[in-house]
């Protein structure tokens, strides 16, 4: 992967327009040298849900509507930033065995909770080119995105969108391609992951992948990231199916397993509404 990135970087050395622009969270001090703004406490990094788009209500970890869920994502963030051994995983693939397990829901909320930390930035990349969800979740258009970079050679800088959360950006999937597996398995995709991860040392890159059962390229993507978050629908895939998925990805790559779509009673929900709650909708696979 490193050799591919170095070769691509060398060929583009005189054309910086194809590389991600300088981050907009920089200011120019009096001496003219760029300097990062000071990090603010987590409680001050609140999302602007009114813009640039209308957020989906399922972004519970970002809006704080469900404290229990918010705390669960904070624990997951702690596992990523402060692993029991080794370095933090700065590139993270969110996967599931099959569709409708809520991986995109988890990916969006994980990106948001990472960006709400004191010292971290986050970039979400929608790699589910067959069934993209990120643009809809954050109320943005999906007319351009990763496909345009991989297939058409468009500048990466023009495809990175603001989400409304100060330290969270995203790259939508873009229009459905005819060859999603080939695009995601390409050297250009590998080099792009290297670029967005290595450009800023305080940024975490979270990739939403296609379900493993429906896309062969997910296993390829897993080889080029630091770690994997496995999403399992409560009452969904059996133990043996999950075990096969873990073995396919590699146990050493698994950061955490998230059990999703469990139900809670009205007492658990704080008497907000009657009935039961699910933490994701099946449309976000």
Backbone as CSV, one residue per row, in Angstrom:
resi,resn,N_x,N_y,N_z,CA_x,CA_y,CA_z,C_x,C_y,C_z
1,UNK,0.826,-1.210,0.000,0.000,0.000,0.000,0.854,1.252,0.000
2,UNK,1.957,1.222,0.834,2.815,2.395,0.900,3.476,2.706,-0.414
3,UNK,3.913,1.654,-1.158,4.574,1.865,-2.437,3.623,2.491,-3.449
4,UNK,2.368,2.040,-3.431,1.386,2.614,-4.365,1.176,4.081,-4.076
5,UNK,1.053,4.398,-2.773,0.835,5.792,-2.388,2.013,6.670,-2.776
6,UNK,3.244,6.168,-2.550,4.423,6.961,-2.892,4.507,7.200,-4.386
7,UNK,4.170,6.185,-5.168,4.214,6.333,-6.619,3.191,7.343,-7.098
8,UNK,1.980,7.286,-6.525,0.939,8.233,-6.910,1.307,9.647,-6.485
9,UNK,1.867,9.759,-5.263,2.264,11.081,-4.774,3.324,11.694,-5.661
10,UNK,4.282,10.872,-6.117,5.361,11.383,-6.970,4.814,11.873,-8.293
11,UNK,3.855,11.127,-8.862,3.311,11.512,-10.158,2.475,12.774,-10.079
12,UNK,1.965,13.066,-8.848,1.117,14.245,-8.670,1.837,15.379,-7.954
13,UNK,3.152,15.272,-7.848,3.902,16.246,-7.053,3.725,17.663,-7.542
14,UNK,3.543,17.840,-8.863,3.422,19.178,-9.411,1.972,19.577,-9.646
15,UNK,1.040,18.745,-9.188,-0.384,19.049,-9.360,-1.105,18.826,-8.052
16,UNK,-1.029,19.771,-7.148,-1.583,19.634,-5.807,-3.101,19.731,-5.790
17,UNK,-3.744,20.085,-6.888,-5.192,20.252,-6.900,-5.919,18.938,-6.706
18,UNK,-5.231,17.802,-6.951,-5.875,16.501,-6.813,-5.762,15.971,-5.393
19,UNK,-5.076,16.700,-4.550,-4.898,16.284,-3.174,-5.802,17.122,-2.283
20,UNK,-6.173,16.543,-1.147,-7.081,17.228,-0.234,-6.536,18.594,0.167
21,UNK,-7.385,19.618,0.239,-6.920,20.967,0.570,-6.542,21.086,2.035
22,UNK,-5.898,22.200,2.376,-5.596,22.457,3.773,-6.893,22.553,4.552
23,UNK,-6.864,22.035,5.767,-8.077,21.987,6.562,-8.554,23.393,6.900
24,UNK,-9.857,23.567,6.892,-10.426,24.880,7.113,-10.409,25.290,8.580
25,UNK,-9.974,24.387,9.470,-9.918,24.740,10.883,-8.577,25.359,11.241
26,UNK,-7.868,25.939,10.269,-6.610,26.614,10.524,-6.793,28.119,10.409
27,UNK,-5.997,28.854,11.157,-6.038,30.311,11.117,-4.652,30.830,10.798
28,UNK,-4.587,32.058,10.375,-3.304,32.680,10.055,-2.920,33.651,11.170
29,UNK,-1.930,33.330,12.012,-1.470,34.270,13.035,-0.675,35.411,12.433
30,UNK,-0.194,36.266,13.288,0.476,37.469,12.825,1.726,37.182,12.011
31,UNK,2.432,36.088,12.315,3.685,35.823,11.602,3.460,35.145,10.258
32,UNK,2.194,34.924,9.919,1.889,34.365,8.610,1.962,32.861,8.541
33,UNK,2.386,32.178,9.617,2.469,30.720,9.628,1.135,30.129,10.059
34,UNK,0.662,29.066,9.388,-0.608,28.454,9.782,-0.527,27.836,11.157
35,UNK,-1.602,27.960,11.892,-1.640,27.436,13.253,-3.026,26.897,13.528
36,UNK,-3.091,25.725,14.137,-4.397,25.140,14.443,-5.084,25.919,15.557
37,UNK,-6.387,26.000,15.457,-7.149,26.582,16.543,-7.060,25.677,17.754
38,UNK,-7.175,26.238,18.925,-7.124,25.457,20.132,-8.363,24.578,20.227
39,UNK,-8.162,23.350,20.682,-9.284,22.435,20.821,-10.232,22.926,21.908
40,UNK,-11.511,22.711,21.709,-12.517,23.117,22.660,-13.057,21.887,23.371
41,UNK,-13.593,22.058,24.580,-14.181,20.926,25.282,-15.292,20.292,24.472
42,UNK,-15.554,19.020,24.754,-16.530,18.276,23.973,-17.901,18.934,24.007
43,UNK,-18.300,19.465,25.151,-19.647,20.014,25.273,-19.864,21.228,24.383
44,UNK,-18.781,21.866,23.941,-18.929,23.038,23.090,-18.964,22.685,21.604
45,UNK,-18.580,21.455,21.281,-18.556,21.032,19.887,-19.890,20.404,19.530
46,UNK,-20.925,21.216,19.454,-22.273,20.717,19.214,-22.624,20.891,17.747
47,UNK,-23.411,19.969,17.191,-23.750,20.053,15.770,-24.733,21.161,15.463
48,UNK,-24.570,21.750,14.299,-25.530,22.711,13.791,-26.518,21.943,12.919
49,UNK,-27.575,21.430,13.523,-28.506,20.557,12.831,-29.314,21.324,11.786
50,UNK,-29.368,22.627,11.888,-30.130,23.418,10.920,-29.416,23.531,9.579
51,UNK,-28.154,23.200,9.517,-27.410,23.310,8.270,-26.092,22.597,8.390
52,UNK,-25.502,22.236,7.242,-25.890,22.586,5.884,-27.045,21.764,5.326
53,UNK,-27.476,20.722,6.009,-28.607,19.925,5.559,-29.455,19.522,6.745
54,UNK,-30.522,18.789,6.490,-31.373,18.319,7.569,-30.918,16.938,8.013
55,UNK,-30.463,16.848,9.242,-29.954,15.594,9.763,-31.082,14.605,10.001
56,UNK,-30.763,13.323,9.833,-31.717,12.277,10.161,-31.802,12.140,11.678
57,UNK,-33.001,11.883,12.178,-33.202,11.789,13.618,-32.459,10.612,14.245
58,UNK,-31.996,9.674,13.422,-31.312,8.501,13.945,-29.862,8.783,14.354
59,UNK,-29.394,9.984,14.144,-28.048,10.338,14.592,-28.101,10.660,16.087
60,UNK,-28.453,9.648,16.862,-28.737,9.844,18.285,-27.501,10.207,19.084
61,UNK,-26.348,9.683,18.702,-25.136,9.976,19.462,-24.692,11.419,19.284
62,UNK,-25.140,12.057,18.223,-24.744,13.432,17.947,-25.707,14.437,18.563
63,UNK,-26.984,14.095,18.596,-27.984,15.022,19.123,-28.198,14.855,20.611
64,UNK,-27.785,13.727,21.178,-27.893,13.528,22.613,-29.278,13.164,23.092
65,UNK,-30.156,12.707,22.195,-31.523,12.380,22.596,-31.595,11.134,23.475
66,UNK,-30.614,10.244,23.326,-30.606,9.011,24.095,-29.273,8.891,24.824
67,UNK,-29.222,9.301,26.090,-27.951,9.311,26.827,-27.286,7.938,26.883
68,UNK,-28.083,6.860,26.978,-27.496,5.526,27.071,-26.737,5.169,25.796
69,UNK,-27.327,5.526,24.650,-26.672,5.246,23.379,-25.428,6.119,23.230
70,UNK,-25.545,7.368,23.615,-24.405,8.283,23.560,-23.237,7.735,24.367
71,UNK,-23.528,7.211,25.545,-22.472,6.670,26.391,-21.843,5.423,25.767
72,UNK,-22.646,4.632,25.065,-22.113,3.444,24.394,-21.116,3.829,23.313
73,UNK,-21.437,4.873,22.550,-20.512,5.323,21.510,-19.265,5.958,22.122
74,UNK,-19.418,6.583,23.275,-18.235,7.123,23.945,-17.297,6.012,24.392
75,UNK,-17.861,4.904,24.850,-17.023,3.775,25.243,-16.295,3.199,24.031
76,UNK,-17.001,3.148,22.902,-16.362,2.662,21.680,-15.239,3.601,21.262
77,UNK,-15.457,4.903,21.400,-14.405,5.870,21.079,-13.180,5.658,21.975
78,UNK,-13.419,5.386,23.243,-12.314,5.141,24.172,-11.516,3.909,23.765
79,UNK,-12.212,2.852,23.327,-11.524,1.643,22.875,-10.625,1.941,21.681
80,UNK,-11.072,2.851,20.819,-10.305,3.172,19.615,-9.112,4.067,19.942
81,UNK,-9.354,5.105,20.726,-8.294,6.083,21.019,-7.283,5.539,22.024
82,UNK,-7.762,4.734,22.964,-6.883,4.212,24.008,-6.965,2.681,24.034
83,UNK,-6.384,2.023,23.037,-6.418,0.559,22.992,-5.594,-0.035,24.125
84,UNK,-5.920,-1.276,24.481,-5.194,-1.943,25.566,-3.738,-2.180,25.200
85,UNK,-3.472,-2.291,23.906,-2.085,-2.428,23.446,-1.969,-1.869,22.029
86,UNK,-0.787,-1.433,21.680,-0.552,-0.899,20.342,-1.023,0.534,20.174
87,UNK,-0.950,1.009,18.947,-1.335,2.373,18.614,-2.821,2.455,18.275
88,UNK,-3.440,3.635,18.411,-4.845,3.795,18.033,-5.066,3.520,16.552
89,UNK,-6.198,2.947,16.228,-6.569,2.709,14.828,-7.123,4.004,14.254
90,UNK,-6.401,4.596,13.319,-6.824,5.876,12.758,-7.641,5.715,11.481
91,UNK,-7.637,4.532,10.896,-8.524,4.236,9.772,-9.378,3.039,10.177
92,UNK,-10.686,3.203,10.129,-11.608,2.219,10.694,-12.678,1.879,9.668
93,UNK,-12.857,0.603,9.415,-13.891,0.125,8.508,-15.050,-0.411,9.337
94,UNK,-16.262,0.065,9.038,-17.462,-0.413,9.727,-18.158,-1.406,8.805
95,UNK,-18.308,-2.649,9.263,-18.829,-3.709,8.411,-19.963,-4.464,9.100
96,UNK,-20.721,-5.194,8.301,-21.722,-6.127,8.808,-21.722,-7.336,7.893
97,UNK,-22.289,-8.433,8.383,-22.323,-9.643,7.581,-23.319,-9.526,6.446
98,UNK,-24.466,-8.945,6.712,-25.544,-8.874,5.729,-26.206,-7.512,5.778
99,UNK,-27.035,-7.176,4.795,-27.732,-5.887,4.791,-28.699,-5.753,5.973
100,UNK,-29.098,-4.517,6.245,-30.112,-4.192,7.259,-29.694,-4.550,8.676
101,UNK,-28.393,-4.406,8.965,-27.934,-4.616,10.340,-27.585,-3.303,11.028
102,UNK,-27.641,-2.186,10.308,-27.418,-0.885,10.917,-25.989,-0.390,10.898
103,UNK,-25.155,-0.901,9.998,-23.749,-0.486,9.975,-23.598,0.986,9.621
104,UNK,-24.423,1.497,8.708,-24.313,2.908,8.324,-24.730,3.821,9.466
105,UNK,-25.724,3.399,10.213,-26.134,4.129,11.415,-24.984,4.202,12.406
106,UNK,-24.321,3.072,12.644,-23.193,3.037,13.568,-22.034,3.866,13.028
107,UNK,-21.779,3.782,11.734,-20.681,4.531,11.121,-20.875,6.042,11.296
108,UNK,-22.076,6.522,11.020,-22.360,7.955,11.127,-22.214,8.437,12.568
109,UNK,-22.755,7.681,13.513,-22.672,8.082,14.911,-21.255,7.960,15.453
110,UNK,-20.509,6.948,14.992,-19.122,6.821,15.429,-18.297,7.995,14.931
111,UNK,-18.493,8.381,13.669,-17.781,9.544,13.150,-18.093,10.794,13.949
112,UNK,-19.354,10.956,14.299,-19.753,12.134,15.067,-19.182,12.154,16.463
113,UNK,-19.188,11.003,17.137,-18.679,10.977,18.511,-17.168,11.148,18.527
114,UNK,-16.472,10.670,17.499,-15.037,10.904,17.412,-14.749,12.395,17.256
115,UNK,-15.564,13.068,16.442,-15.354,14.493,16.187,-15.739,15.355,17.384
116,UNK,-16.505,14.820,18.310,-16.887,15.588,19.496,-15.839,15.515,20.596
117,UNK,-14.808,14.721,20.395,-13.725,14.679,21.369,-12.938,15.975,21.389
118,UNK,-12.098,16.122,22.380,-11.342,17.362,22.553,-10.257,17.523,21.490
119,UNK,-9.600,16.435,21.127,-8.412,16.527,20.284,-8.554,15.882,18.912
120,UNK,-9.729,15.342,18.570,-9.841,14.570,17.343,-10.725,15.242,16.295
121,UNK,-10.385,14.969,15.056,-11.222,15.278,13.900,-11.631,13.956,13.273
122,UNK,-12.664,13.972,12.462,-13.109,12.735,11.822,-13.570,13.016,10.402
123,UNK,-13.316,12.049,9.534,-13.780,12.088,8.153,-14.496,10.773,7.873
124,UNK,-15.746,10.850,7.439,-16.513,9.668,7.062,-16.467,9.515,5.546
125,UNK,-16.162,8.310,5.080,-16.131,8.022,3.646,-17.164,6.927,3.364
126,UNK,-18.138,7.238,2.523,-19.173,6.261,2.181,-18.667,5.364,1.060
127,UNK,-18.278,4.141,1.425,-17.765,3.180,0.450,-18.820,2.166,0.026
128,UNK,-20.037,2.328,0.496,-21.117,1.431,0.076,-21.704,1.993,-1.216
129,UNK,-21.033,1.724,-2.318,-21.401,2.333,-3.593,-22.699,1.759,-4.159
130,UNK,-23.108,0.605,-3.692,-24.353,0.007,-4.166,-25.568,0.578,-3.454
131,UNK,-25.423,0.839,-2.170,-26.543,1.319,-1.365,-26.060,2.392,-0.391
132,UNK,-25.687,3.556,-0.891,-25.129,4.600,-0.026,-26.163,5.171,0.935
133,UNK,-25.686,5.596,2.113,-26.602,6.122,3.128,-26.124,7.410,3.775
134,UNK,-24.810,7.697,3.726,-24.263,8.816,4.490,-24.859,10.168,4.094
135,UNK,-24.983,10.407,2.800,-25.503,11.698,2.351,-26.905,11.934,2.899
136,UNK,-27.743,10.915,2.853,-29.112,11.045,3.339,-29.141,11.262,4.847
137,UNK,-28.292,10.550,5.571,-28.257,10.693,7.021,-27.907,12.118,7.439
138,UNK,-26.977,12.735,6.723,-26.533,14.089,7.075,-27.249,15.170,6.259
139,UNK,-28.260,14.798,5.490,-29.030,15.782,4.756,-28.273,16.452,3.634
140,UNK,-27.362,15.720,2.998,-26.585,16.278,1.902,-26.910,15.552,0.598
141,UNK,-26.512,16.160,-0.513,-26.742,15.555,-1.827,-25.724,14.449,-2.079
142,UNK,-26.141,13.445,-2.839,-25.258,12.345,-3.193,-24.938,12.355,-4.688
143,UNK,-25.044,13.524,-5.319,-24.823,13.588,-6.766,-23.348,13.447,-7.128
144,UNK,-22.446,13.757,-6.192,-21.015,13.576,-6.410,-20.385,12.986,-5.161
145,UNK,-19.305,12.228,-5.374,-18.645,11.648,-4.219,-17.468,10.780,-4.599
146,UNK,-17.270,9.709,-3.847,-16.129,8.826,-4.020,-16.052,8.256,-5.429
147,UNK,-17.186,7.935,-6.012,-17.204,7.391,-7.378,-16.561,8.348,-8.361
148,UNK,-16.853,9.629,-8.216,-16.295,10.624,-9.135,-14.785,10.739,-9.003
149,UNK,-14.273,10.494,-7.808,-12.822,10.511,-7.615,-12.181,9.267,-8.210
150,UNK,-12.757,8.107,-7.942,-12.162,6.847,-8.383,-12.328,6.612,-9.876
151,UNK,-13.493,6.949,-10.403,-13.798,6.634,-11.803,-13.441,7.759,-12.755
152,UNK,-13.742,8.989,-12.345,-13.616,10.122,-13.257,-12.379,10.973,-13.010
153,UNK,-11.663,10.708,-11.920,-10.454,11.473,-11.636,-10.701,12.880,-11.136
154,UNK,-11.881,13.134,-10.580,-12.153,14.477,-10.056,-11.310,14.743,-8.812
155,UNK,-11.108,16.012,-8.511,-10.287,16.400,-7.366,-10.959,15.975,-6.065
156,UNK,-10.186,15.378,-5.186,-10.713,14.955,-3.896,-11.209,16.138,-3.084
157,UNK,-10.538,17.271,-3.233,-10.894,18.462,-2.458,-12.315,18.942,-2.732
158,UNK,-12.804,18.704,-3.949,-14.145,19.180,-4.304,-15.245,18.257,-3.818
159,UNK,-14.881,17.108,-3.267,-15.868,16.101,-2.873,-16.048,15.993,-1.368
160,UNK,-15.212,16.683,-0.599,-15.301,16.640,0.862,-16.322,17.681,1.327
161,UNK,-17.339,17.233,2.052,-18.440,18.097,2.469,-18.428,18.331,3.974
162,UNK,-18.885,19.501,4.382,-19.119,19.787,5.788,-20.413,19.109,6.232
163,UNK,-20.485,18.736,7.493,-21.669,18.047,7.999,-22.531,18.910,8.902
164,UNK,-21.975,19.992,9.419,-22.671,20.778,10.421,-22.058,20.597,11.795
165,UNK,-21.211,19.571,11.951,-20.446,19.373,13.175,-19.035,19.869,12.915
166,UNK,-18.520,20.667,13.818,-17.320,21.451,13.570,-16.139,20.641,13.060
167,UNK,-15.893,19.462,13.626,-14.703,18.695,13.266,-15.043,17.404,12.534
168,UNK,-16.195,17.393,11.868,-16.601,16.202,11.125,-16.899,16.567,9.677
169,UNK,-16.217,15.894,8.742,-16.474,16.058,7.315,-16.811,14.693,6.720
170,UNK,-17.269,14.702,5.471,-17.655,13.444,4.850,-17.424,13.471,3.355
171,UNK,-17.228,12.299,2.780,-17.182,12.107,1.336,-18.327,11.166,0.986
172,UNK,-19.377,11.646,0.311,-20.484,10.768,-0.062,-20.025,9.713,-1.063
173,UNK,-20.890,8.754,-1.316,-20.557,7.701,-2.279,-20.589,8.213,-3.708
174,UNK,-21.573,9.062,-4.020,-21.729,9.535,-5.386,-22.666,8.642,-6.181
175,UNK,-22.822,8.906,-7.482,-23.767,8.147,-8.316,-23.370,6.677,-8.422
176,UNK,-24.353,5.763,-8.468,-24.050,4.323,-8.527,-23.228,3.978,-9.771
177,UNK,-22.095,3.314,-9.608,-21.266,2.926,-10.755,-21.645,1.530,-11.252
178,UNK,-21.178,1.200,-12.423,-21.419,-0.130,-12.956,-20.432,-1.161,-12.467
179,UNK,-19.322,-0.699,-11.871,-18.266,-1.609,-11.428,-17.771,-1.250,-10.025
180,UNK,-18.642,-1.292,-9.018,-18.226,-0.875,-7.669,-17.084,-1.707,-7.106
181,UNK,-17.087,-3.015,-7.363,-16.035,-3.866,-6.823,-14.669,-3.474,-7.376
182,UNK,-14.599,-3.221,-8.672,-13.325,-2.847,-9.299,-12.831,-1.496,-8.791
183,UNK,-13.736,-0.556,-8.584,-13.336,0.769,-8.111,-12.768,0.704,-6.695
184,UNK,-13.454,-0.006,-5.811,-13.010,-0.066,-4.417,-11.768,-0.936,-4.247
185,UNK,-11.496,-1.798,-5.203,-10.307,-2.655,-5.132,-9.120,-2.064,-5.885
186,UNK,-9.272,-0.866,-6.422,-8.246,-0.258,-7.267,-7.104,0.336,-6.452
187,UNK,-5.975,0.538,-7.112,-4.830,1.195,-6.479,-5.154,2.636,-6.111
188,UNK,-6.034,3.272,-6.862,-6.410,4.660,-6.568,-7.154,4.746,-5.234
189,UNK,-7.981,3.748,-4.939,-8.687,3.715,-3.659,-7.704,3.514,-2.516
190,UNK,-6.765,2.603,-2.700,-5.746,2.363,-1.679,-4.944,3.624,-1.392
191,UNK,-4.551,4.326,-2.448,-3.777,5.551,-2.282,-4.599,6.644,-1.613
192,UNK,-5.896,6.691,-1.911,-6.760,7.692,-1.297,-6.857,7.476,0.213
193,UNK,-6.980,6.220,0.630,-7.030,5.934,2.065,-5.749,6.414,2.734
194,UNK,-4.613,6.109,2.124,-3.333,6.581,2.659,-3.302,8.100,2.772
195,UNK,-3.777,8.773,1.745,-3.722,10.236,1.717,-4.549,10.853,2.833
196,UNK,-5.799,10.445,2.970,-6.679,11.090,3.954,-6.293,10.720,5.382
197,UNK,-5.681,9.554,5.567,-5.249,9.159,6.908,-3.976,9.887,7.314
198,UNK,-3.023,9.973,6.416,-1.700,10.497,6.765,-1.598,12.013,6.700
199,UNK,-2.583,12.678,6.120,-2.484,14.135,5.970,-2.536,14.848,7.318
200,UNK,-3.391,14.379,8.231,-3.511,14.992,9.554,-3.411,13.906,10.614
201,UNK,-2.502,14.077,11.547,-2.268,13.063,12.565,-3.342,13.034,13.645
202,UNK,-4.189,14.049,13.699,-5.250,14.078,14.713,-6.617,13.745,14.119
203,UNK,-6.626,13.169,12.919,-7.895,12.845,12.274,-8.089,11.334,12.160
204,UNK,-9.309,10.902,12.441,-9.696,9.512,12.270,-10.594,9.401,11.041
205,UNK,-10.348,8.387,10.239,-11.104,8.165,9.011,-11.968,6.921,9.188
206,UNK,-13.282,7.090,9.052,-14.225,5.992,9.235,-14.890,5.689,7.901
207,UNK,-14.756,4.450,7.451,-15.297,4.048,6.154,-16.517,3.154,6.351
208,UNK,-17.600,3.503,5.681,-18.798,2.665,5.684,-18.693,1.709,4.504
209,UNK,-18.654,0.409,4.779,-18.408,-0.571,3.720,-19.694,-1.294,3.337
210,UNK,-19.709,-1.939,2.177,-20.838,-2.796,1.823,-20.858,-4.015,2.742
211,UNK,-22.029,-4.641,2.932,-22.078,-5.882,3.716,-21.190,-6.951,3.081
212,UNK,-20.543,-7.742,3.918,-19.578,-8.725,3.424,-20.238,-9.753,2.520
213,UNK,-21.458,-10.165,2.820,-22.120,-11.204,2.035,-22.487,-10.752,0.627
214,UNK,-22.614,-9.453,0.435,-23.060,-8.957,-0.864,-21.955,-8.313,-1.683
215,UNK,-20.762,-8.169,-1.134,-19.696,-7.464,-1.850,-18.334,-8.065,-1.513
216,UNK,-17.618,-8.469,-2.532,-16.296,-9.062,-2.333,-15.253,-8.024,-1.949
217,UNK,-15.494,-6.758,-2.317,-14.472,-5.738,-2.085,-14.316,-5.365,-0.617
218,UNK,-15.271,-5.739,0.234,-15.166,-5.414,1.650,-13.927,-6.040,2.274
219,UNK,-13.644,-7.265,1.895,-12.448,-7.939,2.413,-11.183,-7.234,1.946
220,UNK,-11.214,-6.681,0.736,-10.065,-5.940,0.222,-9.871,-4.661,1.027
221,UNK,-10.945,-3.937,1.291,-10.863,-2.706,2.074,-10.330,-2.983,3.471
222,UNK,-10.738,-4.104,4.059,-10.312,-4.437,5.416,-8.799,-4.573,5.520
223,UNK,-8.138,-4.939,4.431,-6.682,-5.097,4.456,-5.959,-3.757,4.527
224,UNK,-6.638,-2.689,4.130,-5.973,-1.393,4.017,-6.369,-0.408,5.117
225,UNK,-7.007,-0.894,6.178,-7.341,-0.038,7.311,-6.679,-0.585,8.567
226,UNK,-6.638,0.250,9.602,-5.997,-0.161,10.853,-6.869,-1.107,11.668
227,UNK,-8.178,-0.930,11.590,-9.070,-1.739,12.404,-10.468,-1.796,11.828
228,UNK,-11.260,-2.734,12.354,-12.615,-2.965,11.863,-13.588,-2.990,13.036
229,UNK,-14.721,-2.304,12.872,-15.835,-2.395,13.812,-16.907,-3.251,13.165
230,UNK,-17.243,-4.348,13.796,-18.223,-5.292,13.259,-19.587,-5.025,13.885
231,UNK,-20.579,-4.771,13.043,-21.934,-4.500,13.515,-22.788,-5.751,13.317
232,UNK,-23.417,-6.196,14.387,-24.252,-7.390,14.359,-25.654,-7.015,14.854
233,UNK,-26.630,-7.306,14.059,-28.003,-7.008,14.456,-28.458,-7.969,15.544
234,UNK,-29.018,-7.402,16.584,-29.522,-8.207,17.685,-30.600,-9.157,17.153
235,UNK,-30.396,-10.467,17.313,-31.333,-11.440,16.796,-31.155,-11.726,15.318
236,UNK,-30.068,-11.227,14.724,-29.821,-11.411,13.299,-28.957,-12.621,13.005
237,UNK,-27.755,-12.424,12.458,-26.889,-13.544,12.080,-26.565,-14.450,13.268
238,UNK,-26.441,-15.745,12.976,-26.111,-16.690,14.021,-24.653,-16.625,14.415
239,UNK,-24.325,-17.289,15.491,-22.965,-17.280,16.027,-21.948,-17.776,14.986
240,UNK,-22.313,-18.839,14.269,-21.388,-19.407,13.297,-21.126,-18.442,12.149
241,UNK,-22.164,-17.726,11.711,-22.003,-16.762,10.627,-21.090,-15.615,11.056
242,UNK,-21.265,-15.140,12.277,-20.416,-14.069,12.786,-18.979,-14.554,12.916
243,UNK,-18.801,-15.789,13.380,-17.455,-16.355,13.517,-16.765,-16.439,12.161
244,UNK,-17.490,-16.839,11.134,-16.914,-16.920,9.793,-16.494,-15.543,9.292
245,UNK,-17.304,-14.524,9.604,-16.975,-13.166,9.194,-15.711,-12.674,9.893
246,UNK,-15.609,-12.952,11.191,-14.414,-12.553,11.946,-13.178,-13.237,11.388
247,UNK,-13.289,-14.531,11.088,-12.151,-15.266,10.529,-11.767,-14.724,9.159
248,UNK,-12.758,-14.308,8.375,-12.489,-13.789,7.036,-11.757,-12.452,7.093
249,UNK,-12.174,-11.609,8.001,-11.534,-10.296,8.150,-10.186,-10.426,8.838
250,UNK,-10.139,-11.298,9.830,-8.926,-11.433,10.638,-9.190,-10.936,12.047
251,UNK,-9.049,-11.816,13.024,-9.361,-11.439,14.410,-8.515,-10.259,14.886
252,UNK,-7.287,-10.185,14.396,-6.408,-9.106,14.841,-6.881,-7.740,14.373
253,UNK,-7.767,-7.719,13.381,-8.272,-6.454,12.846,-9.489,-5.933,13.603
254,UNK,-10.193,-6.804,14.318,-11.443,-6.429,14.962,-11.181,-5.572,16.196
255,UNK,-11.686,-4.346,16.181,-11.570,-3.449,17.335,-12.683,-3.730,18.327
256,UNK,-13.904,-3.873,17.789,-15.058,-4.049,18.654,-16.200,-4.660,17.852
257,UNK,-17.106,-5.325,18.559,-18.331,-5.833,17.963,-19.494,-5.060,18.575
258,UNK,-20.297,-4.435,17.715,-21.432,-3.624,18.171,-22.716,-4.388,17.910
259,UNK,-23.459,-4.671,18.978,-24.768,-5.291,18.832,-25.797,-4.184,18.661
260,UNK,-26.509,-4.235,17.572,-27.379,-3.126,17.184,-28.833,-3.584,17.094
261,UNK,-29.753,-2.596,17.129,-31.181,-2.819,16.916,-31.862,-3.530,18.065
262,UNK,-31.276,-3.438,19.256,-32.011,-4.001,20.383,-33.133,-3.055,20.761
263,UNK,-34.151,-3.602,21.422,-35.317,-2.814,21.790,-35.246,-2.426,23.259
264,UNK,-35.862,-1.298,23.587,-35.949,-0.899,24.984,-37.372,-0.458,25.276
265,UNK,-37.777,-0.635,26.489,-39.143,-0.316,26.870,-39.299,1.173,27.098
266,UNK,-40.508,1.586,27.364,-40.755,3.006,27.610,-40.066,3.468,28.883
267,UNK,-39.857,2.554,29.842,-39.136,2.931,31.060,-37.673,3.195,30.753
268,UNK,-37.077,2.334,29.877,-35.689,2.540,29.480,-35.525,3.824,28.686
269,UNK,-36.536,4.195,27.942,-36.460,5.385,27.104,-36.783,6.660,27.858
270,UNK,-36.971,6.550,29.174,-37.220,7.745,29.962,-38.636,8.259,29.834
271,UNK,-39.578,7.359,29.504,-40.987,7.723,29.402,-41.237,8.796,28.352
272,UNK,-40.360,8.857,27.324,-40.527,9.886,26.302,-41.702,9.590,25.392
273,UNK,-41.832,8.318,25.000,-42.917,7.935,24.114,-43.430,6.566,24.533
274,UNK,-44.569,6.191,24.040,-45.080,4.868,24.314,-44.531,3.882,23.290
275,UNK,-44.489,2.607,23.703,-44.040,1.586,22.777,-42.571,1.279,22.937
276,UNK,-41.962,0.803,21.857,-40.575,0.383,21.844,-39.768,1.233,20.892
277,UNK,-38.491,1.251,21.111,-37.578,2.029,20.285,-36.566,1.104,19.642
278,UNK,-36.214,1.399,18.415,-35.092,0.742,17.783,-34.067,1.809,17.439
279,UNK,-32.808,1.509,17.610,-31.766,2.501,17.431,-31.344,2.681,15.993
280,UNK,-31.999,2.034,15.074,-31.673,2.257,13.673,-32.841,1.840,12.834
281,UNK,-32.829,2.242,11.573,-33.860,1.822,10.632,-33.226,0.890,9.610
282,UNK,-33.980,-0.092,9.146,-33.403,-1.091,8.257,-32.959,-0.501,6.924
283,UNK,-33.470,0.684,6.579,-33.065,1.284,5.317,-31.605,1.680,5.327
284,UNK,-31.023,1.818,6.539,-29.603,2.161,6.652,-28.852,0.884,6.968
285,UNK,-28.376,0.240,5.904,-27.777,-1.078,6.059,-26.350,-0.996,6.558
